[in-house]
Amino acid sequence: MPSERSRERGLGRVAFATLGFAAFAPVGLCAVPLGALLLASRPRHRSEILAAAIVAALALVWLAQPGEPPDQLTRAVAVIGGATFVLATIYSRSTVTHRALLAVTTAATAMLVLFPLLGWSWDQVRWWVEHRTGFAVRLALGHATRAAGAGAPLPDLERWFESGVRFLADQYAAVLAIQLLAGLGLAAAIYYRVCRSPAGVPPGRFREFRFSEHLGWVGAVALLVMLVPRLAAAKVAAINLLLVSGLLYAVRGAAVTAFGIALLGGAGCGTAALFGLLALFVLPAVVAGAIVLGVIDAGMDLRKRWATPPA
């Protein structure tokens, strides 16, 4: 069980992560698994019961709301992925990362089965995402141009936003999988700080983030599908897989970087903020470098080599 000191030290980072998650993802992707985890742990103390009641009520309200096809898909993924994550937490000793990957894989497999059984259409989901997001973007762009004093939106900027909306609609499966991974990780971080007798293995430090090397086959198969012309029909699915696996390797590369900085004595908050600000100006290069570093670490285990003293 985490100590009281570790609970207090991590509250600020968890609160910041919660605000960031709520700004970019549906809150139910975190509330549903968190509420299920708290209830499954049979809370006994007053603080645990209050937290479980609040989170469970928030999850139920979110699930009961009517919605369009993308919202229904998100709620189904939250329920299936959250249930898988809770069962894996209670009945296995795997890490939070592997439990979250199992939950995402189970939810994706369930959607492949449920779509034809329920008569759902991915083209319909994609249309709704593009229509709704495009309307919001055009509305915000119109307000911004009127506030700036321009008569009409800039054509180049409008085309750039439209291409981004189409990309989001085509890769909505990858976006939903990434949001679910983030929601499960945040739910685990809150759960192990709120619950006094938690189940399963608690999350480790960020610089220890790793996953099975077999995940590389997912990226390799997806890349092969994109390169073979006869498999062009599965190109969209391959791009979604590449986005998810690429993000995981980028996070692993960032964890290797954090491990190396800690090994050299660490960096202050000001230095970290400065490097983070500079990285925004060369973000594509930073992401590409993090992916390459993550792939190298998957094959060579750089952190183990750096931490092991020479014979």
SEZA-327562 format. One record per residue (C-alpha): residue number from 1; x, y, z; residue in one letter. Coordinates in nm, 4 decimals. Layout:
N
rec resi->NUM | c1->X | c2->Y | c3->Z | resn->a
...
//
This chain:
311
rec resi->1 | c1->0.0000 | c2->0.0000 | c3->0.0000 | resn->m
rec resi->2 | c1->0.1412 | c2->0.3446 | c3->-0.0820 | resn->p
rec resi->3 | c1->0.2670 | c2->0.5444 | c3->0.2109 | resn->s
rec resi->4 | c1->0.1012 | c2->0.8645 | c3->0.3303 | resn->e
rec resi->5 | c1->0.4025 | c2->1.0637 | c3->0.2149 | resn->r
rec resi->6 | c1->0.3769 | c2->0.9283 | c3->-0.1395 | resn->s
rec resi->7 | c1->0.0046 | c2->1.0097 | c3->-0.1393 | resn->r
rec resi->8 | c1->0.0697 | c2->1.3733 | c3->-0.0463 | resn->e
rec resi->9 | c1->0.3618 | c2->1.4191 | c3->-0.2861 | resn->r
rec resi->10 | c1->0.1628 | c2->1.2935 | c3->-0.5821 | resn->g
rec resi->11 | c1->-0.1610 | c2->1.4854 | c3->-0.5255 | resn->l
rec resi->12 | c1->-0.0489 | c2->1.7942 | c3->-0.7166 | resn->g
rec resi->13 | c1->0.0580 | c2->1.5961 | c3->-1.0225 | resn->r
rec resi->14 | c1->-0.2614 | c2->1.3901 | c3->-1.0158 | resn->v
rec resi->15 | c1->-0.4752 | c2->1.7041 | c3->-0.9919 | resn->a
rec resi->16 | c1->-0.2874 | c2->1.8598 | c3->-1.2845 | resn->f
rec resi->17 | c1->-0.3245 | c2->1.5397 | c3->-1.4883 | resn->a
rec resi->18 | c1->-0.6974 | c2->1.5280 | c3->-1.4087 | resn->t
rec resi->19 | c1->-0.7509 | c2->1.8820 | c3->-1.5374 | resn->l
rec resi->20 | c1->-0.5535 | c2->1.8055 | c3->-1.8529 | resn->g
rec resi->21 | c1->-0.7471 | c2->1.4856 | c3->-1.9134 | resn->f
rec resi->22 | c1->-1.0848 | c2->1.6550 | c3->-1.8654 | resn->a
rec resi->23 | c1->-0.9859 | c2->1.9181 | c3->-2.1229 | resn->a
rec resi->24 | c1->-0.9037 | c2->1.6684 | c3->-2.3993 | resn->f
rec resi->25 | c1->-1.1084 | c2->1.3522 | c3->-2.3287 | resn->a
rec resi->26 | c1->-1.4528 | c2->1.2459 | c3->-2.2017 | resn->p
rec resi->27 | c1->-1.4416 | c2->1.2367 | c3->-1.8232 | resn->v
rec resi->28 | c1->-1.6326 | c2->0.9063 | c3->-1.8188 | resn->g
rec resi->29 | c1->-1.3316 | c2->0.7182 | c3->-1.9592 | resn->l
rec resi->30 | c1->-1.1694 | c2->0.7790 | c3->-1.6209 | resn->c
rec resi->31 | c1->-1.4775 | c2->0.7913 | c3->-1.3962 | resn->a
rec resi->32 | c1->-1.6204 | c2->0.4537 | c3->-1.5057 | resn->v
rec resi->33 | c1->-1.3089 | c2->0.2419 | c3->-1.4280 | resn->p
rec resi->34 | c1->-1.2291 | c2->0.4480 | c3->-1.1167 | resn->l
rec resi->35 | c1->-1.5785 | c2->0.4042 | c3->-0.9746 | resn->g
rec resi->36 | c1->-1.5704 | c2->0.0325 | c3->-1.0490 | resn->a
rec resi->37 | c1->-1.2298 | c2->-0.0027 | c3->-0.8819 | resn->l
rec resi->38 | c1->-1.3417 | c2->0.1816 | c3->-0.5688 | resn->l
rec resi->39 | c1->-1.6630 | c2->-0.0202 | c3->-0.5372 | resn->l
rec resi->40 | c1->-1.4851 | c2->-0.3507 | c3->-0.6029 | resn->a
rec resi->41 | c1->-1.2435 | c2->-0.2766 | c3->-0.3163 | resn->s
rec resi->42 | c1->-1.5352 | c2->-0.2683 | c3->-0.0672 | resn->r
rec resi->43 | c1->-1.4690 | c2->0.0733 | c3->0.0911 | resn->p
rec resi->44 | c1->-1.4990 | c2->0.0831 | c3->0.4681 | resn->r
rec resi->45 | c1->-1.3683 | c2->0.4229 | c3->0.5747 | resn->h
rec resi->46 | c1->-1.5798 | c2->0.7333 | c3->0.5409 | resn->r
rec resi->47 | c1->-1.3469 | c2->0.9023 | c3->0.2929 | resn->s
rec resi->48 | c1->-1.3394 | c2->0.5928 | c3->0.0725 | resn->e
rec resi->49 | c1->-1.7188 | c2->0.5556 | c3->0.0778 | resn->i
rec resi->50 | c1->-1.7676 | c2->0.9238 | c3->-0.0069 | resn->l
rec resi->51 | c1->-1.5170 | c2->0.9091 | c3->-0.2940 | resn->a
rec resi->52 | c1->-1.6717 | c2->0.5898 | c3->-0.4323 | resn->a
rec resi->53 | c1->-2.0231 | c2->0.7364 | c3->-0.4135 | resn->a
rec resi->54 | c1->-1.9251 | c2->1.0606 | c3->-0.5887 | resn->i
rec resi->55 | c1->-1.7278 | c2->0.8910 | c3->-0.8680 | resn->v
rec resi->56 | c1->-1.9907 | c2->0.6187 | c3->-0.9194 | resn->a
rec resi->57 | c1->-2.2675 | c2->0.8808 | c3->-0.9414 | resn->a
rec resi->58 | c1->-2.0663 | c2->1.0824 | c3->-1.1914 | resn->l
rec resi->59 | c1->-2.0054 | c2->0.7694 | c3->-1.4011 | resn->a
rec resi->60 | c1->-2.3730 | c2->0.6704 | c3->-1.3958 | resn->l
rec resi->61 | c1->-2.4857 | c2->1.0198 | c3->-1.4983 | resn->v
rec resi->62 | c1->-2.2361 | c2->1.0162 | c3->-1.7859 | resn->w
rec resi->63 | c1->-2.3481 | c2->0.6713 | c3->-1.9006 | resn->l
rec resi->64 | c1->-2.7185 | c2->0.7593 | c3->-1.8825 | resn->a
rec resi->65 | c1->-2.6948 | c2->1.0650 | c3->-2.1056 | resn->q
rec resi->66 | c1->-2.8306 | c2->1.0329 | c3->-2.4616 | resn->p
rec resi->67 | c1->-2.5786 | c2->1.0798 | c3->-2.7363 | resn->g
rec resi->68 | c1->-2.4841 | c2->1.0430 | c3->-3.0983 | resn->e
rec resi->69 | c1->-2.3052 | c2->0.7340 | c3->-3.2400 | resn->p
rec resi->70 | c1->-1.9546 | c2->0.8517 | c3->-3.1326 | resn->p
rec resi->71 | c1->-2.0844 | c2->0.9081 | c3->-2.7779 | resn->d
rec resi->72 | c1->-2.2484 | c2->0.5647 | c3->-2.7680 | resn->q
rec resi->73 | c1->-1.9266 | c2->0.4057 | c3->-2.8929 | resn->l
rec resi->74 | c1->-1.7252 | c2->0.5892 | c3->-2.6275 | resn->t
rec resi->75 | c1->-1.9588 | c2->0.4711 | c3->-2.3499 | resn->r
rec resi->76 | c1->-1.9484 | c2->0.1101 | c3->-2.4714 | resn->a
rec resi->77 | c1->-1.5677 | c2->0.1227 | c3->-2.4827 | resn->v
rec resi->78 | c1->-1.5567 | c2->0.2744 | c3->-2.1321 | resn->a
rec resi->79 | c1->-1.7754 | c2->-0.0032 | c3->-1.9870 | resn->v
rec resi->80 | c1->-1.5966 | c2->-0.2930 | c3->-2.1588 | resn->i
rec resi->81 | c1->-1.2479 | c2->-0.1534 | c3->-2.1090 | resn->g
rec resi->82 | c1->-1.3192 | c2->-0.0512 | c3->-1.7498 | resn->g
rec resi->83 | c1->-1.4604 | c2->-0.3937 | c3->-1.6598 | resn->a
rec resi->84 | c1->-1.1576 | c2->-0.5669 | c3->-1.8128 | resn->t
rec resi->85 | c1->-0.9201 | c2->-0.3367 | c3->-1.6262 | resn->f
rec resi->86 | c1->-1.0952 | c2->-0.3988 | c3->-1.2919 | resn->v
rec resi->87 | c1->-1.0953 | c2->-0.7775 | c3->-1.3365 | resn->l
rec resi->88 | c1->-0.7277 | c2->-0.7750 | c3->-1.4355 | resn->a
rec resi->89 | c1->-0.6470 | c2->-0.5587 | c3->-1.1321 | resn->t
rec resi->90 | c1->-0.8200 | c2->-0.7955 | c3->-0.8910 | resn->i
rec resi->91 | c1->-0.7191 | c2->-1.1316 | c3->-1.0372 | resn->y
rec resi->92 | c1->-0.3725 | c2->-1.0700 | c3->-1.1843 | resn->s
rec resi->93 | c1->-0.0358 | c2->-0.9347 | c3->-1.0775 | resn->r
rec resi->94 | c1->0.0442 | c2->-0.7555 | c3->-1.4030 | resn->s
rec resi->95 | c1->0.1478 | c2->-0.3913 | c3->-1.4189 | resn->t
rec resi->96 | c1->-0.0904 | c2->-0.1029 | c3->-1.4762 | resn->v
rec resi->97 | c1->0.0444 | c2->-0.0596 | c3->-1.8300 | resn->t
rec resi->98 | c1->-0.0225 | c2->-0.4194 | c3->-1.9286 | resn->h
rec resi->99 | c1->-0.3665 | c2->-0.4139 | c3->-1.7658 | resn->r
rec resi->100 | c1->-0.4539 | c2->-0.1005 | c3->-1.9617 | resn->a
rec resi->101 | c1->-0.3288 | c2->-0.2523 | c3->-2.2884 | resn->l
rec resi->102 | c1->-0.5346 | c2->-0.5643 | c3->-2.2184 | resn->l
rec resi->103 | c1->-0.8425 | c2->-0.3477 | c3->-2.1556 | resn->a
rec resi->104 | c1->-0.7942 | c2->-0.1567 | c3->-2.4830 | resn->v
rec resi->105 | c1->-0.7404 | c2->-0.4802 | c3->-2.6777 | resn->t
rec resi->106 | c1->-1.0528 | c2->-0.6355 | c3->-2.5250 | resn->t
rec resi->107 | c1->-1.2628 | c2->-0.3276 | c3->-2.5993 | resn->a
rec resi->108 | c1->-1.1385 | c2->-0.3154 | c3->-2.9606 | resn->a
rec resi->109 | c1->-1.2142 | c2->-0.6860 | c3->-3.0104 | resn->t
rec resi->110 | c1->-1.5604 | c2->-0.6443 | c3->-2.8592 | resn->a
rec resi->111 | c1->-1.6335 | c2->-0.3534 | c3->-3.0937 | resn->m
rec resi->112 | c1->-1.5325 | c2->-0.5636 | c3->-3.3955 | resn->l
rec resi->113 | c1->-1.7883 | c2->-0.8230 | c3->-3.2857 | resn->v
rec resi->114 | c1->-2.0653 | c2->-0.5851 | c3->-3.1771 | resn->l
rec resi->115 | c1->-2.0608 | c2->-0.3556 | c3->-3.4815 | resn->f
rec resi->116 | c1->-2.2061 | c2->-0.6139 | c3->-3.7257 | resn->p
rec resi->117 | c1->-2.4316 | c2->-0.7685 | c3->-3.4587 | resn->l
rec resi->118 | c1->-2.5921 | c2->-0.4359 | c3->-3.3631 | resn->l
rec resi->119 | c1->-2.6008 | c2->-0.2994 | c3->-3.7163 | resn->g
rec resi->120 | c1->-2.3580 | c2->-0.0183 | c3->-3.6391 | resn->w
rec resi->121 | c1->-2.1554 | c2->0.1393 | c3->-3.9173 | resn->s
rec resi->122 | c1->-1.8082 | c2->0.2855 | c3->-3.8802 | resn->w
rec resi->123 | c1->-1.8815 | c2->0.5229 | c3->-4.1681 | resn->d
rec resi->124 | c1->-2.1708 | c2->0.6612 | c3->-3.9648 | resn->q
rec resi->125 | c1->-1.9465 | c2->0.7146 | c3->-3.6615 | resn->v
rec resi->126 | c1->-1.6854 | c2->0.8789 | c3->-3.8812 | resn->r
rec resi->127 | c1->-1.9467 | c2->1.1097 | c3->-4.0386 | resn->w
rec resi->128 | c1->-2.0740 | c2->1.2206 | c3->-3.7003 | resn->w
rec resi->129 | c1->-1.7208 | c2->1.2927 | c3->-3.5744 | resn->v
rec resi->130 | c1->-1.6348 | c2->1.4953 | c3->-3.8843 | resn->e
rec resi->131 | c1->-1.9686 | c2->1.6798 | c3->-3.8848 | resn->h
rec resi->132 | c1->-1.9701 | c2->1.7673 | c3->-3.5158 | resn->r
rec resi->133 | c1->-1.6017 | c2->1.8572 | c3->-3.4869 | resn->t
rec resi->134 | c1->-1.6066 | c2->2.0494 | c3->-3.8140 | resn->g
rec resi->135 | c1->-1.9071 | c2->2.2530 | c3->-3.7025 | resn->f
rec resi->136 | c1->-1.7359 | c2->2.3406 | c3->-3.3724 | resn->a
rec resi->137 | c1->-1.4127 | c2->2.4353 | c3->-3.5494 | resn->v
rec resi->138 | c1->-1.5899 | c2->2.6525 | c3->-3.8073 | resn->r
rec resi->139 | c1->-1.7908 | c2->2.8235 | c3->-3.5325 | resn->l
rec resi->140 | c1->-1.4789 | c2->2.8967 | c3->-3.3269 | resn->a
rec resi->141 | c1->-1.2900 | c2->3.0131 | c3->-3.6356 | resn->l
rec resi->142 | c1->-1.5739 | c2->3.2489 | c3->-3.7295 | resn->g
rec resi->143 | c1->-1.5808 | c2->3.4007 | c3->-3.3801 | resn->h
rec resi->144 | c1->-1.2020 | c2->3.4417 | c3->-3.3839 | resn->a
rec resi->145 | c1->-1.1958 | c2->3.6167 | c3->-3.7210 | resn->t
rec resi->146 | c1->-1.4795 | c2->3.8505 | c3->-3.6240 | resn->r
rec resi->147 | c1->-1.3046 | c2->3.9354 | c3->-3.2982 | resn->a
rec resi->148 | c1->-0.9845 | c2->4.0085 | c3->-3.4902 | resn->a
rec resi->149 | c1->-1.1714 | c2->4.2423 | c3->-3.7263 | resn->g
rec resi->150 | c1->-1.1454 | c2->4.0299 | c3->-4.0407 | resn->a
rec resi->151 | c1->-1.4411 | c2->3.9972 | c3->-4.2715 | resn->g
rec resi->152 | c1->-1.4142 | c2->3.6243 | c3->-4.3468 | resn->a
rec resi->153 | c1->-1.1992 | c2->3.3331 | c3->-4.2287 | resn->p
rec resi->154 | c1->-0.8628 | c2->3.2959 | c3->-4.3988 | resn->l
rec resi->155 | c1->-0.8899 | c2->3.0270 | c3->-4.6707 | resn->p
rec resi->156 | c1->-0.5545 | c2->2.8651 | c3->-4.5906 | resn->d
rec resi->157 | c1->-0.6307 | c2->2.8465 | c3->-4.2206 | resn->l
rec resi->158 | c1->-0.9786 | c2->2.7100 | c3->-4.2872 | resn->e
rec resi->159 | c1->-0.8408 | c2->2.4383 | c3->-4.5176 | resn->r
rec resi->160 | c1->-0.5786 | c2->2.3475 | c3->-4.2575 | resn->w
rec resi->161 | c1->-0.8457 | c2->2.3030 | c3->-3.9913 | resn->f
rec resi->162 | c1->-1.0654 | c2->2.1015 | c3->-4.2287 | resn->e
rec resi->163 | c1->-0.7800 | c2->1.8621 | c3->-4.3039 | resn->s
rec resi->164 | c1->-0.7234 | c2->1.8233 | c3->-3.9293 | resn->g
rec resi->165 | c1->-1.0915 | c2->1.7451 | c3->-3.8758 | resn->v
rec resi->166 | c1->-1.0835 | c2->1.4794 | c3->-4.1500 | resn->r
rec resi->167 | c1->-0.7718 | c2->1.3267 | c3->-3.9985 | resn->f
rec resi->168 | c1->-0.9416 | c2->1.3128 | c3->-3.6571 | resn->l
rec resi->169 | c1->-1.2482 | c2->1.1460 | c3->-3.8083 | resn->a
rec resi->170 | c1->-1.0415 | c2->0.8861 | c3->-3.9956 | resn->d
rec resi->171 | c1->-0.8281 | c2->0.8091 | c3->-3.6909 | resn->q
rec resi->172 | c1->-1.1069 | c2->0.8301 | c3->-3.4328 | resn->y
rec resi->173 | c1->-1.0430 | c2->0.4695 | c3->-3.3248 | resn->a
rec resi->174 | c1->-0.6816 | c2->0.5545 | c3->-3.2376 | resn->a
rec resi->175 | c1->-0.7885 | c2->0.8725 | c3->-3.0578 | resn->v
rec resi->176 | c1->-1.0436 | c2->0.6770 | c3->-2.8538 | resn->l
rec resi->177 | c1->-0.7863 | c2->0.4076 | c3->-2.7680 | resn->a
rec resi->178 | c1->-0.5345 | c2->0.6704 | c3->-2.6557 | resn->i
rec resi->179 | c1->-0.7991 | c2->0.8459 | c3->-2.4472 | resn->q
rec resi->180 | c1->-0.8946 | c2->0.5148 | c3->-2.2844 | resn->l
rec resi->181 | c1->-0.5293 | c2->0.4387 | c3->-2.2035 | resn->l
rec resi->182 | c1->-0.4915 | c2->0.7813 | c3->-2.0450 | resn->a
rec resi->183 | c1->-0.8189 | c2->0.7436 | c3->-1.8538 | resn->g
rec resi->184 | c1->-0.7204 | c2->0.4037 | c3->-1.7154 | resn->l
rec resi->185 | c1->-0.3788 | c2->0.5321 | c3->-1.6102 | resn->g
rec resi->186 | c1->-0.5341 | c2->0.8326 | c3->-1.4363 | resn->l
rec resi->187 | c1->-0.7970 | c2->0.6115 | c3->-1.2697 | resn->a
rec resi->188 | c1->-0.5214 | c2->0.3852 | c3->-1.1345 | resn->a
rec resi->189 | c1->-0.3227 | c2->0.6843 | c3->-1.0053 | resn->a
rec resi->190 | c1->-0.6266 | c2->0.8192 | c3->-0.8175 | resn->i
rec resi->191 | c1->-0.7379 | c2->0.4760 | c3->-0.6975 | resn->y
rec resi->192 | c1->-0.4074 | c2->0.3913 | c3->-0.5288 | resn->y
rec resi->193 | c1->-0.4106 | c2->0.7248 | c3->-0.3480 | resn->r
rec resi->194 | c1->-0.7743 | c2->0.7142 | c3->-0.2328 | resn->v
rec resi->195 | c1->-0.8198 | c2->0.3464 | c3->-0.1467 | resn->c
rec resi->196 | c1->-0.6534 | c2->0.2281 | c3->0.1749 | resn->r
rec resi->197 | c1->-0.6518 | c2->-0.1411 | c3->0.0816 | resn->s
rec resi->198 | c1->-0.6116 | c2->-0.1408 | c3->-0.2967 | resn->p
rec resi->199 | c1->-0.5897 | c2->-0.4510 | c3->-0.5102 | resn->a
rec resi->200 | c1->-0.3307 | c2->-0.5262 | c3->-0.7730 | resn->g
rec resi->201 | c1->0.0136 | c2->-0.3829 | c3->-0.8414 | resn->v
rec resi->202 | c1->0.0293 | c2->-0.0018 | c3->-0.8011 | resn->p
rec resi->203 | c1->0.1732 | c2->0.2150 | c3->-1.0793 | resn->p
rec resi->204 | c1->0.5458 | c2->0.2779 | c3->-1.0709 | resn->g
rec resi->205 | c1->0.7397 | c2->0.5923 | c3->-1.1502 | resn->r
rec resi->206 | c1->0.7170 | c2->0.7401 | c3->-1.4951 | resn->f
rec resi->207 | c1->1.0836 | c2->0.6758 | c3->-1.5677 | resn->r
rec resi->208 | c1->1.0177 | c2->0.3031 | c3->-1.5169 | resn->e
rec resi->209 | c1->0.7452 | c2->0.2920 | c3->-1.7847 | resn->f
rec resi->210 | c1->0.7812 | c2->-0.0093 | c3->-2.0139 | resn->r
rec resi->211 | c1->0.5727 | c2->-0.2713 | c3->-2.1907 | resn->f
rec resi->212 | c1->0.6200 | c2->-0.6038 | c3->-2.3618 | resn->s
rec resi->213 | c1->0.8554 | c2->-0.6024 | c3->-2.6584 | resn->e
rec resi->214 | c1->0.5991 | c2->-0.8090 | c3->-2.8511 | resn->h
rec resi->215 | c1->0.4037 | c2->-0.4871 | c3->-2.9071 | resn->l
rec resi->216 | c1->0.6543 | c2->-0.4086 | c3->-3.1799 | resn->g
rec resi->217 | c1->0.4916 | c2->-0.6740 | c3->-3.3978 | resn->w
rec resi->218 | c1->0.1722 | c2->-0.4668 | c3->-3.4005 | resn->v
rec resi->219 | c1->0.3563 | c2->-0.1723 | c3->-3.5497 | resn->g
rec resi->220 | c1->0.5459 | c2->-0.3952 | c3->-3.7920 | resn->a
rec resi->221 | c1->0.2276 | c2->-0.5596 | c3->-3.9220 | resn->v
rec resi->222 | c1->0.0539 | c2->-0.2226 | c3->-3.9539 | resn->a
rec resi->223 | c1->0.3504 | c2->-0.0829 | c3->-4.1470 | resn->l
rec resi->224 | c1->0.3484 | c2->-0.3871 | c3->-4.3757 | resn->l
rec resi->225 | c1->-0.0219 | c2->-0.3358 | c3->-4.4481 | resn->v
rec resi->226 | c1->0.0452 | c2->0.0246 | c3->-4.5485 | resn->m
rec resi->227 | c1->0.3287 | c2->-0.0732 | c3->-4.7842 | resn->l
rec resi->228 | c1->0.1497 | c2->-0.3570 | c3->-4.9661 | resn->v
rec resi->229 | c1->-0.0836 | c2->-0.2174 | c3->-5.2377 | resn->p
rec resi->230 | c1->-0.3148 | c2->-0.5190 | c3->-5.2275 | resn->r
rec resi->231 | c1->-0.3984 | c2->-0.4416 | c3->-4.8637 | resn->l
rec resi->232 | c1->-0.5054 | c2->-0.0829 | c3->-4.9314 | resn->a
rec resi->233 | c1->-0.8540 | c2->-0.1526 | c3->-4.7908 | resn->a
rec resi->234 | c1->-0.7027 | c2->-0.1961 | c3->-4.4435 | resn->a
rec resi->235 | c1->-0.4875 | c2->0.1163 | c3->-4.4657 | resn->k
rec resi->236 | c1->-0.7034 | c2->0.3224 | c3->-4.2281 | resn->v
rec resi->237 | c1->-0.6936 | c2->0.0484 | c3->-3.9628 | resn->a
rec resi->238 | c1->-0.3159 | c2->0.0203 | c3->-4.0064 | resn->a
rec resi->239 | c1->-0.2721 | c2->0.3958 | c3->-3.9552 | resn->i
rec resi->240 | c1->-0.4769 | c2->0.3752 | c3->-3.6352 | resn->n
rec resi->241 | c1->-0.2564 | c2->0.0934 | c3->-3.5058 | resn->l
rec resi->242 | c1->0.0585 | c2->0.2857 | c3->-3.5968 | resn->l
rec resi->243 | c1->-0.0636 | c2->0.5936 | c3->-3.4104 | resn->l
rec resi->244 | c1->-0.1315 | c2->0.3997 | c3->-3.0903 | resn->v
rec resi->245 | c1->0.1922 | c2->0.1976 | c3->-3.1007 | resn->s
rec resi->246 | c1->0.3932 | c2->0.5052 | c3->-3.2009 | resn->g
rec resi->247 | c1->0.2572 | c2->0.7004 | c3->-2.9051 | resn->l
rec resi->248 | c1->0.3444 | c2->0.4172 | c3->-2.6676 | resn->l
rec resi->249 | c1->0.7012 | c2->0.4063 | c3->-2.7966 | resn->y
rec resi->250 | c1->0.7233 | c2->0.7862 | c3->-2.7712 | resn->a
rec resi->251 | c1->0.6159 | c2->0.7695 | c3->-2.4060 | resn->v
rec resi->252 | c1->0.8717 | c2->0.4944 | c3->-2.3496 | resn->r
rec resi->253 | c1->1.1394 | c2->0.7132 | c3->-2.5051 | resn->g
rec resi->254 | c1->1.0375 | c2->1.0000 | c3->-2.2779 | resn->a
rec resi->255 | c1->1.0621 | c2->0.7640 | c3->-1.9797 | resn->a
rec resi->256 | c1->1.4149 | c2->0.6639 | c3->-2.0864 | resn->v
rec resi->257 | c1->1.5059 | c2->1.0326 | c3->-2.1092 | resn->t
rec resi->258 | c1->1.3643 | c2->1.0970 | c3->-1.7615 | resn->a
rec resi->259 | c1->1.5605 | c2->0.7975 | c3->-1.6286 | resn->f
rec resi->260 | c1->1.8818 | c2->0.9297 | c3->-1.7795 | resn->g
rec resi->261 | c1->1.8250 | c2->1.2778 | c3->-1.6353 | resn->i
rec resi->262 | c1->1.7573 | c2->1.1290 | c3->-1.2905 | resn->a
rec resi->263 | c1->2.0717 | c2->0.9158 | c3->-1.3209 | resn->l
rec resi->264 | c1->2.2769 | c2->1.2296 | c3->-1.3884 | resn->l
rec resi->265 | c1->2.1409 | c2->1.4034 | c3->-1.0817 | resn->g
rec resi->266 | c1->1.8053 | c2->1.5327 | c3->-1.2017 | resn->g
rec resi->267 | c1->1.6918 | c2->1.8699 | c3->-1.3268 | resn->a
rec resi->268 | c1->1.5128 | c2->2.1506 | c3->-1.1482 | resn->g
rec resi->269 | c1->1.1597 | c2->2.2627 | c3->-1.2279 | resn->c
rec resi->270 | c1->1.2861 | c2->2.5706 | c3->-1.4116 | resn->g
rec resi->271 | c1->1.5196 | c2->2.3688 | c3->-1.6323 | resn->t
rec resi->272 | c1->1.2474 | c2->2.1146 | c3->-1.7085 | resn->a
rec resi->273 | c1->1.0015 | c2->2.3929 | c3->-1.7976 | resn->a
rec resi->274 | c1->1.2601 | c2->2.5566 | c3->-2.0259 | resn->l
rec resi->275 | c1->1.3331 | c2->2.2331 | c3->-2.2097 | resn->f
rec resi->276 | c1->0.9588 | c2->2.1657 | c3->-2.2399 | resn->g
rec resi->277 | c1->0.9016 | c2->2.5098 | c3->-2.3923 | resn->l
rec resi->278 | c1->1.1871 | c2->2.4640 | c3->-2.6391 | resn->l
rec resi->279 | c1->1.0555 | c2->2.1202 | c3->-2.7359 | resn->a
rec resi->280 | c1->0.7272 | c2->2.2749 | c3->-2.8525 | resn->l
rec resi->281 | c1->0.9065 | c2->2.4574 | c3->-3.1341 | resn->f
rec resi->282 | c1->1.0567 | c2->2.1349 | c3->-3.2707 | resn->v
rec resi->283 | c1->0.7753 | c2->1.9016 | c3->-3.1664 | resn->l
rec resi->284 | c1->0.7868 | c2->1.6681 | c3->-3.4704 | resn->p
rec resi->285 | c1->1.1599 | c2->1.6104 | c3->-3.4250 | resn->a
rec resi->286 | c1->1.1146 | c2->1.5548 | c3->-3.0506 | resn->v
rec resi->287 | c1->0.8357 | c2->1.3003 | c3->-3.1060 | resn->v
rec resi->288 | c1->1.0360 | c2->1.1182 | c3->-3.3747 | resn->a
rec resi->289 | c1->1.3413 | c2->1.1054 | c3->-3.1493 | resn->g
rec resi->290 | c1->1.1347 | c2->0.9755 | c3->-2.8586 | resn->a
rec resi->291 | c1->0.9884 | c2->0.6990 | c3->-3.0776 | resn->i
rec resi->292 | c1->1.3361 | c2->0.5937 | c3->-3.1970 | resn->v
rec resi->293 | c1->1.4662 | c2->0.5967 | c3->-2.8397 | resn->l
rec resi->294 | c1->1.1689 | c2->0.3896 | c3->-2.7245 | resn->g
rec resi->295 | c1->1.2260 | c2->0.1321 | c3->-2.9989 | resn->v
rec resi->296 | c1->1.5965 | c2->0.1094 | c3->-2.9083 | resn->i
rec resi->297 | c1->1.5109 | c2->0.0659 | c3->-2.5408 | resn->d
rec resi->298 | c1->1.2650 | c2->-0.2117 | c3->-2.6261 | resn->a
rec resi->299 | c1->1.5446 | c2->-0.4048 | c3->-2.7944 | resn->g
rec resi->300 | c1->1.8439 | c2->-0.3186 | c3->-2.5748 | resn->m
rec resi->301 | c1->1.6900 | c2->-0.2253 | c3->-2.2360 | resn->d
rec resi->302 | c1->1.8986 | c2->0.0894 | c3->-2.2008 | resn->l
rec resi->303 | c1->1.7857 | c2->0.1637 | c3->-1.8463 | resn->r
rec resi->304 | c1->1.9059 | c2->-0.1726 | c3->-1.7211 | resn->k
rec resi->305 | c1->2.2408 | c2->-0.1204 | c3->-1.8919 | resn->r
rec resi->306 | c1->2.2816 | c2->0.2283 | c3->-1.7461 | resn->w
rec resi->307 | c1->2.1819 | c2->0.1223 | c3->-1.3954 | resn->a
rec resi->308 | c1->2.4085 | c2->-0.1858 | c3->-1.3884 | resn->t
rec resi->309 | c1->2.7617 | c2->-0.0956 | c3->-1.2741 | resn->p
rec resi->310 | c1->3.0449 | c2->-0.2237 | c3->-1.4956 | resn->p
rec resi->311 | c1->3.2153 | c2->-0.5425 | c3->-1.3834 | resn->a
//
